[in-house]
Amino acid sequence: MMWRRRKNRVTLASFLCCAFVILFLFANLLILHGSFRNLYDSTLSRRAIARRIDSATDETDTVQLPAYVLSPEVRKRHVTGTGKRVVNGGFDDVVVSLTTTDLRRILSQTSECERMQNMSSVTFIARGWNKAVYRTTLDGSDVAVKMVDLGSELMGRCLQEQGLGQKRCYDRASMYLFKELLFLRALRHPHVVKVLGSCVTSSAYDGRPDTLVKVATELGETIDLIRLLQMSWEDRLRVCYGLTKLITYLAHAPHGSVALNDFRKQQFVLVSGELKLTDADDIGFDEPHCKVSDDCVLEYSSPNVTLRSVCRRGHCVGLNEKKNTYNAARHFMQLLLPHGAPATLRPLVDNLIDDFNGVTMTTKELLKSVNNIVELYRSGAYVKRASRQPPVYRELRGSDLPGQWDYHCRYTVASSGCTVSVFDRREAEDMCDAEPDCRAFVLSSDRTWTGRIIAYLKNNVSEPTANARTHLYIKPNI
């Protein structure tokens, strides 16, 4: 009896186990069937969509641009019947919808394809979402050339996910480059790179090199946080000063406020030490639209910051300015200015950073604060000196120690040696006194962007070399 019960239990367990396995396999077959069905349906759907898109004309790809980026002649031709009146930061302007064909026709009139064919020594620099940047020589000068990257993410998505042809995808990618070209020409400012040439043909890209879109601009040095932090405080002040001047200009641009929607370090370059905007294909050319002031809110989830402005005549007045200010603070100002600031300027720097982070001032007010810091640094007014008489350094005018007794120090503004900027000889003496390894210093006739003197600290002294542009100062008892 016991044996039969045990046998029945085993049989029941086996049956249940087999039933579970069968149900599991059946369920997986249903899921697999559904997946194949969905995949098949989605493939048919993508093909159908691709056929519909491919059958459409280029006229379906349009971009909205403010009329002020166009020449007066082009503006008259395209505004009639295509634009709408908007209030833009207190300025009335016209927004125009243009197709790729329109843009090609417009830009080909000022194109310089023949000249651009003379580019030589092309070297790859960087690539982004839709374009690549190259270093090349044009008319004997080094320039940056931007072109649509055929292997970019945008081209890949267009070709693979949307199933469009290379010509159509190239036209779509070109639209961003067309937009950037127009904005860079319209935003004339010392902290926006200059356009030095362009090549846009009236005919669409057909695979031939002479139908490629090219835009030549000033050549700049790409930047990242490590590169910026390795700069001297004076050079970082220059970067922040330039950025503040730029966002002030954008807030009060001739045709209304402009927003940098893609505000990252990668959008800027350094040209001879000056920060300049180089990527302008994602620009907001008017204030956001609104019905009530509650529509004028920007929330940043990561730092838990909310920016607000007032809705006036259908636009969020001042929201672009606040957006640019806050992005300048978190990407540049708070990272670059506090570190290494002179002790006597630190309270002013801290207050400035608070005003940037809290967006408590207008860009004009912020620029005034930065101006104040720059002037205090330039004039040497920040230097607090003790009443004691400094040590008497021996002066050898017209003398130098080129390439000798150089050593690395924490103040250096160069990659090698101890190169510093000073307001005067006395500050150089103070710095040498504070450096245990310093035995002498050389004052040059070179100046920094603030007009300060370039000095070279030395850790020993030997027979100097004659140089009319430098003076050698040797520490007492050396």
C-alpha positions as CSV (number, residue, x, y, z in Angstrom):
1,M,0.0,0.0,0.0
2,M,2.8,2.4,0.9
3,W,4.6,1.5,-2.3
4,R,1.5,2.3,-4.4
5,R,1.1,5.7,-2.8
6,R,4.7,6.5,-3.4
7,K,4.4,5.4,-7.0
8,N,1.3,7.5,-7.5
9,R,3.1,10.6,-6.0
10,V,6.1,10.0,-8.4
11,T,3.7,9.6,-11.4
12,L,1.8,12.8,-10.4
13,A,5.0,14.8,-10.0
14,S,6.3,13.6,-13.3
15,F,3.1,14.5,-15.0
16,L,3.1,18.0,-13.5
17,C,6.7,18.5,-14.5
18,C,6.0,17.4,-18.1
19,A,3.0,19.6,-18.3
20,F,5.0,22.6,-17.0
21,V,7.7,22.0,-19.6
22,I,5.1,21.7,-22.4
23,L,3.4,24.9,-21.3
24,F,6.7,26.8,-21.1
25,L,7.7,25.7,-24.6
26,F,4.2,26.6,-25.9
27,A,4.4,30.0,-24.3
28,N,7.9,30.6,-25.8
29,L,6.6,29.6,-29.2
30,L,3.8,32.1,-29.0
31,I,6.2,34.8,-27.9
32,L,8.6,33.9,-30.7
33,H,5.8,33.9,-33.2
34,G,4.6,37.3,-32.0
35,S,8.1,38.7,-32.2
36,F,8.5,37.4,-35.8
37,R,5.1,38.8,-36.6
38,N,5.9,42.2,-35.1
39,L,9.3,42.2,-36.8
40,Y,7.7,41.3,-40.1
41,D,5.0,44.0,-39.7
42,S,7.5,46.6,-38.6
43,T,9.7,45.8,-41.6
44,L,6.8,46.1,-43.9
45,S,5.8,49.4,-42.2
46,R,9.4,50.7,-42.5
47,R,9.5,49.8,-46.2
48,A,6.1,51.4,-46.8
49,I,7.2,54.6,-45.0
50,A,10.5,54.6,-46.8
51,R,8.6,54.3,-50.2
52,R,6.4,57.1,-49.2
53,I,9.3,59.3,-48.1
54,D,11.4,58.4,-51.2
55,S,8.5,59.3,-53.4
56,A,8.2,62.7,-51.8
57,T,10.1,65.7,-53.1
58,D,12.9,67.6,-51.3
59,E,10.3,70.2,-50.6
60,T,9.2,68.2,-47.5
61,D,12.5,68.9,-45.8
62,T,12.3,72.5,-44.5
63,V,14.0,74.6,-41.9
64,Q,12.7,77.8,-40.2
65,L,15.1,80.7,-40.1
66,P,14.9,84.3,-39.1
67,A,14.8,86.5,-42.2
68,Y,17.7,88.7,-40.9
69,V,20.2,85.9,-41.7
70,L,19.4,86.4,-45.4
71,S,20.6,89.1,-47.6
72,P,18.2,92.0,-48.4
73,E,17.6,90.8,-51.9
74,V,17.0,87.2,-50.9
75,R,14.8,88.4,-48.0
76,K,12.5,90.2,-50.4
77,R,12.2,87.2,-52.6
78,H,11.4,84.6,-49.9
79,V,9.5,86.5,-47.2
80,T,6.4,87.3,-49.2
81,G,3.7,84.7,-48.4
82,T,6.1,82.4,-46.5
83,G,6.9,84.3,-43.3
84,K,4.9,85.1,-40.2
85,R,5.2,88.1,-37.8
86,V,6.6,87.3,-34.4
87,V,7.7,89.4,-31.4
88,N,11.3,88.5,-30.7
89,G,12.6,90.1,-27.5
90,G,11.0,93.4,-28.3
91,F,11.8,93.2,-32.0
92,D,9.4,92.4,-34.9
93,D,10.9,90.0,-37.3
94,V,10.0,87.4,-39.9
95,V,10.4,83.7,-39.8
96,V,10.9,82.0,-43.1
97,S,10.5,78.4,-44.1
98,L,13.1,77.3,-46.6
99,T,13.8,73.9,-48.2
100,T,17.2,72.4,-49.0
101,T,16.7,73.4,-52.6
102,D,16.0,77.0,-51.5
103,L,19.1,77.1,-49.3
104,R,21.3,75.7,-52.0
105,R,20.1,78.3,-54.5
106,I,20.6,81.1,-52.0
107,L,24.0,80.1,-50.7
108,S,25.4,79.1,-54.1
109,Q,25.2,82.8,-55.1
110,T,28.0,83.7,-52.6
111,S,29.8,80.4,-53.0
112,E,33.5,80.2,-53.7
113,C,33.9,76.6,-54.8
114,E,36.8,77.4,-57.2
115,R,38.8,79.0,-54.4
116,M,37.9,76.1,-52.0
117,Q,39.3,73.6,-54.5
118,N,42.8,75.0,-53.7
119,M,42.8,73.5,-50.2
120,S,45.9,71.5,-49.3
121,S,47.3,69.3,-46.5
122,V,43.9,68.3,-45.2
123,T,44.0,66.8,-41.7
124,F,41.1,65.4,-39.7
125,I,40.4,67.2,-36.4
126,A,37.1,66.0,-34.9
127,R,33.6,64.8,-35.8
128,G,30.2,65.4,-34.3
129,W,26.7,64.2,-34.7
130,N,26.4,65.2,-38.4
131,K,29.7,66.9,-39.5
132,A,33.4,66.5,-39.5
133,V,36.0,69.2,-39.1
134,Y,39.4,69.3,-40.9
135,R,42.5,71.4,-40.7
136,T,43.7,72.6,-44.1
137,T,45.5,75.4,-45.8
138,L,43.6,78.0,-47.9
139,D,45.2,80.9,-49.6
140,G,48.4,80.3,-47.5
141,S,46.6,80.3,-44.1
142,D,45.6,77.5,-41.8
143,V,41.8,77.2,-41.6
144,A,39.1,74.8,-40.3
145,V,36.8,73.3,-42.9
146,K,33.5,71.7,-41.9
147,M,31.8,69.1,-44.1
148,V,28.9,66.7,-43.7
149,D,30.4,63.4,-42.3
150,L,29.1,60.6,-44.5
151,G,29.8,58.2,-41.6
152,S,28.0,60.4,-39.0
153,E,25.3,59.2,-36.6
154,L,22.7,61.4,-38.4
155,M,23.6,59.8,-41.8
156,G,23.6,56.3,-40.3
157,R,20.1,56.8,-38.8
158,C,18.8,58.3,-42.0
159,L,20.1,55.5,-44.1
160,Q,19.4,52.5,-41.8
161,E,16.3,53.5,-39.8
162,Q,14.5,55.6,-42.3
163,G,15.6,53.8,-45.3
164,L,16.4,56.9,-47.4
165,G,19.0,57.1,-50.1
166,Q,22.4,58.7,-49.6
167,K,21.5,61.8,-51.7
168,R,18.4,62.5,-49.6
169,C,20.2,61.8,-46.3
170,Y,23.1,64.1,-47.4
171,D,20.6,66.9,-48.1
172,R,19.1,66.5,-44.7
173,A,22.5,66.6,-43.0
174,S,23.5,69.6,-45.2
175,M,20.6,71.6,-43.8
176,Y,22.3,71.8,-40.4
177,L,25.5,73.1,-42.1
178,F,23.5,75.6,-44.2
179,K,21.9,76.9,-41.0
180,E,25.2,77.2,-39.2
181,L,26.8,79.0,-42.2
182,L,24.0,81.6,-42.2
183,F,24.1,82.1,-38.4
184,L,27.9,82.4,-38.3
185,R,27.7,85.1,-40.9
186,A,24.9,86.9,-39.1
187,L,26.4,86.9,-35.6
188,R,29.3,89.2,-36.2
189,H,31.1,89.3,-32.9
190,P,34.8,89.0,-31.8
191,H,33.8,85.8,-29.9
192,V,32.2,84.1,-32.9
193,V,34.5,82.4,-35.5
194,K,34.7,84.2,-38.8
195,V,33.5,82.5,-42.0
196,L,36.5,82.6,-44.4
197,G,34.8,80.8,-47.3
198,S,32.2,78.4,-48.4
199,C,31.3,76.0,-51.3
200,V,27.6,75.3,-51.9
201,T,26.5,74.2,-55.4
202,S,23.1,74.8,-56.8
203,S,22.8,71.1,-57.7
204,A,22.4,68.5,-55.0
205,Y,25.1,66.1,-53.9
206,D,25.5,63.2,-56.3
207,G,28.6,61.5,-54.9
208,R,31.1,63.7,-56.7
209,P,33.6,65.6,-54.6
210,D,32.8,68.9,-56.3
211,T,29.2,68.7,-55.0
212,L,30.2,68.4,-51.3
213,V,29.2,71.3,-49.0
214,K,32.2,73.0,-47.4
215,V,32.4,75.8,-44.9
216,A,35.8,77.4,-44.0
217,T,36.2,79.2,-40.7
218,E,39.0,80.5,-38.4
219,L,41.1,77.6,-37.1
220,G,40.9,77.2,-33.3
221,E,42.1,74.8,-30.7
222,T,39.5,72.3,-29.4
223,I,39.0,72.5,-25.7
224,D,38.1,70.2,-22.8
225,L,38.0,70.6,-19.0
226,I,41.5,69.2,-18.5
227,R,43.0,71.6,-21.1
228,L,41.2,74.5,-19.5
229,L,42.3,73.6,-15.9
230,Q,45.9,73.4,-17.1
231,M,45.8,77.0,-18.2
232,S,47.0,79.8,-15.9
233,W,44.4,81.7,-13.9
234,E,45.0,84.7,-16.0
235,D,44.2,82.8,-19.2
236,R,41.2,81.2,-17.6
237,L,40.0,84.7,-16.7
238,R,40.4,85.6,-20.3
239,V,38.2,82.7,-21.4
240,C,35.5,83.6,-18.8
241,Y,35.7,87.3,-19.8
242,G,35.2,86.4,-23.5
243,L,32.3,84.1,-22.7
244,T,30.6,86.8,-20.6
245,K,31.0,89.3,-23.5
246,L,29.5,86.7,-25.9
247,I,26.4,85.9,-23.8
248,T,25.8,89.7,-23.3
249,Y,25.9,90.2,-27.0
250,L,23.5,87.2,-27.6
251,A,21.1,88.6,-25.0
252,H,21.0,92.0,-26.9
253,A,21.7,90.9,-30.4
254,P,20.4,93.4,-33.1
255,H,17.4,91.3,-34.0
256,G,16.6,90.0,-30.5
257,S,17.8,87.5,-28.0
258,V,19.6,84.3,-29.1
259,A,19.9,81.1,-27.2
260,L,22.6,78.5,-27.5
261,N,20.5,75.3,-27.2
262,D,23.5,73.0,-27.3
263,F,25.8,74.8,-24.8
264,R,28.8,72.6,-24.2
265,K,32.6,73.1,-24.2
266,Q,32.8,71.3,-27.5
267,Q,30.8,74.1,-29.2
268,F,33.8,76.5,-28.6
269,V,37.4,76.8,-29.7
270,L,40.3,78.9,-28.6
271,V,41.7,81.2,-31.3
272,S,44.9,82.8,-30.2
273,G,43.8,82.4,-26.6
274,E,40.3,83.9,-27.2
275,L,37.2,81.8,-26.7
276,K,35.0,81.7,-29.8
277,L,31.7,80.0,-30.6
278,T,32.2,77.7,-33.6
279,D,29.2,75.4,-33.6
280,A,26.0,77.3,-34.4
281,D,23.7,74.7,-36.0
282,D,21.4,74.5,-32.9
283,I,20.5,78.1,-32.1
284,G,17.2,79.5,-30.8
285,F,16.7,82.7,-32.7
286,D,13.7,84.0,-30.7
287,E,12.3,83.7,-27.2
288,P,10.1,80.7,-26.4
289,H,6.4,81.2,-27.1
290,C,4.0,81.4,-24.3
291,K,0.4,82.1,-23.2
292,V,1.0,82.7,-19.5
293,S,4.1,83.2,-17.4
294,D,3.8,79.6,-16.1
295,D,4.8,78.5,-19.6
296,C,8.1,80.4,-19.2
297,V,9.9,77.8,-17.0
298,L,13.1,75.9,-17.5
299,E,13.9,73.0,-15.2
300,Y,17.3,71.4,-14.8
301,S,16.8,68.1,-13.0
302,S,20.4,67.3,-12.1
303,P,21.2,70.4,-10.1
304,N,17.5,71.0,-9.2
305,V,17.5,74.5,-10.7
306,T,14.4,76.2,-12.1
307,L,14.6,79.3,-14.3
308,R,11.6,81.6,-14.8
309,S,10.7,84.6,-16.9
310,V,7.6,86.7,-17.7
311,C,5.3,86.0,-20.6
312,R,4.9,89.3,-22.6
313,R,3.2,89.6,-26.0
314,G,3.4,85.9,-26.5
315,H,7.1,85.4,-25.7
316,C,9.1,84.5,-22.6
317,V,11.1,87.7,-22.2
318,G,14.6,87.2,-21.0
319,L,14.5,83.4,-20.8
320,N,17.1,82.9,-23.5
321,E,19.4,85.2,-21.5
322,K,18.9,83.3,-18.3
323,K,19.4,80.0,-20.1
324,N,22.8,81.1,-21.6
325,T,23.9,82.6,-18.2
326,Y,23.2,79.4,-16.2
327,N,24.8,77.2,-18.9
328,A,27.9,79.5,-18.9
329,A,28.0,79.1,-15.1
330,R,27.9,75.4,-15.0
331,H,30.1,74.6,-18.0
332,F,32.8,77.3,-17.5
333,M,32.6,79.9,-14.8
334,Q,32.3,77.8,-11.6
335,L,35.0,75.4,-12.9
336,L,37.6,77.9,-14.1
337,L,37.5,81.1,-12.0
338,P,37.8,80.1,-8.3
339,H,40.8,77.8,-8.7
340,G,44.0,79.8,-8.4
341,A,42.5,83.2,-8.1
342,P,44.6,85.8,-6.2
343,A,43.7,85.8,-2.5
344,T,42.6,89.4,-2.6
345,L,40.3,88.9,-5.6
346,R,38.8,85.7,-4.2
347,P,35.8,87.4,-2.5
348,L,34.9,89.2,-5.7
349,V,35.3,85.9,-7.7
350,D,33.1,84.0,-5.2
351,N,30.4,86.7,-5.4
352,L,30.5,86.6,-9.2
353,I,30.1,82.8,-9.3
354,D,27.1,83.0,-6.9
355,D,25.5,85.6,-9.3
356,F,26.1,83.4,-12.3
357,N,24.8,80.2,-10.6
358,G,21.8,81.9,-9.1
359,V,21.1,83.9,-12.3
360,T,20.5,86.9,-10.1
361,M,21.9,89.5,-12.5
362,T,21.5,90.4,-16.2
363,T,24.3,89.7,-18.5
364,K,25.2,93.4,-18.6
365,E,25.5,93.5,-14.8
366,L,27.6,90.3,-14.9
367,L,29.9,91.8,-17.5
368,K,30.4,94.8,-15.4
369,S,31.5,92.6,-12.4
370,V,33.9,90.7,-14.6
371,N,35.2,94.0,-16.0
372,N,36.0,95.1,-12.5
373,I,38.0,91.9,-11.7
374,V,39.9,92.3,-14.9
375,E,40.8,95.9,-14.2
376,L,41.9,95.2,-10.7
377,Y,44.1,92.4,-12.0
378,R,45.5,94.5,-14.9
379,S,46.3,97.6,-12.7
380,G,47.9,95.6,-9.9
381,A,45.4,97.2,-7.4
382,Y,44.8,93.7,-6.0
383,V,48.4,93.4,-4.7
384,K,48.6,93.9,-0.9
385,R,52.2,94.6,0.1
386,A,53.8,94.7,3.5
387,S,55.4,97.9,4.6
388,R,58.8,96.2,4.9
389,Q,61.5,96.9,2.4
390,P,62.0,94.1,0.0
391,P,65.4,92.4,-0.4
392,V,67.6,94.2,-2.8
393,Y,68.0,92.0,-6.0
394,R,71.1,92.7,-8.1
395,E,70.0,94.0,-11.5
396,L,71.8,93.1,-14.7
397,R,70.1,95.1,-17.5
398,G,70.2,93.7,-21.0
399,S,71.0,90.2,-19.6
400,D,69.3,86.8,-20.0
401,L,69.7,83.1,-19.1
402,P,68.0,81.5,-22.2
403,G,67.3,77.8,-21.8
404,Q,69.3,77.7,-18.5
405,W,68.2,76.9,-15.0
406,D,64.5,76.5,-15.8
407,Y,62.4,74.5,-13.4
408,H,58.7,73.8,-13.1
409,C,56.7,75.7,-10.5
410,R,53.0,75.9,-9.5
411,Y,52.5,79.4,-11.0
412,T,53.8,78.6,-14.5
413,V,51.7,79.7,-17.5
414,A,53.8,77.5,-19.8
415,S,54.3,73.7,-20.2
416,S,58.0,73.9,-19.3
417,G,60.0,76.1,-17.0
418,C,58.6,78.6,-14.4
419,T,57.0,81.2,-16.6
420,V,54.8,83.7,-14.8
421,S,53.1,87.0,-15.4
422,V,53.7,89.9,-12.9
423,F,52.5,93.4,-12.5
424,D,56.0,94.8,-11.9
425,R,59.5,94.0,-10.7
426,R,58.4,94.0,-7.0
427,E,55.7,91.3,-7.6
428,A,58.4,89.2,-9.4
429,E,60.6,89.6,-6.3
430,D,57.8,88.5,-4.0
431,M,57.2,85.5,-6.1
432,C,60.8,84.5,-6.2
433,D,61.0,85.0,-2.4
434,A,58.1,82.7,-2.0
435,E,59.7,80.0,-4.2
436,P,62.3,77.9,-2.3
437,D,64.1,76.9,-5.5
438,C,64.1,80.4,-7.0
439,R,67.6,82.1,-7.2
440,A,66.9,84.7,-9.9
441,F,64.4,85.9,-12.5
442,V,64.4,87.4,-15.9
443,L,61.9,90.2,-16.9
444,S,61.1,90.2,-20.6
445,S,59.5,92.8,-22.8
446,D,56.7,90.5,-23.6
447,R,53.2,91.2,-22.3
448,T,50.1,89.1,-21.6
449,W,46.6,90.0,-22.8
450,T,46.1,92.2,-19.6
451,G,49.4,94.0,-20.2
452,R,51.3,92.2,-17.4
453,I,55.0,91.4,-17.8
454,I,56.2,87.9,-18.6
455,A,58.9,86.8,-16.2
456,Y,61.1,83.6,-16.0
457,L,62.1,82.3,-12.6
458,K,65.5,80.5,-12.4
459,N,66.8,78.0,-9.9
460,N,70.5,79.0,-10.4
461,V,72.7,81.6,-12.0
462,S,75.6,81.4,-14.5
463,E,77.3,83.7,-17.0
464,P,74.4,85.6,-18.6
465,T,73.8,86.2,-22.3
466,A,73.4,89.7,-23.7
467,N,69.8,90.5,-24.7
468,A,68.5,94.1,-25.0
469,R,64.9,92.9,-24.5
470,T,65.4,91.3,-21.0
471,H,66.8,92.1,-17.6
472,L,68.2,89.7,-15.1
473,Y,67.6,90.0,-11.3
474,I,69.6,87.9,-8.9
475,K,68.6,87.1,-5.4
476,P,70.7,88.6,-2.5
477,N,73.5,86.4,-1.2
478,I,73.7,84.4,-4.4
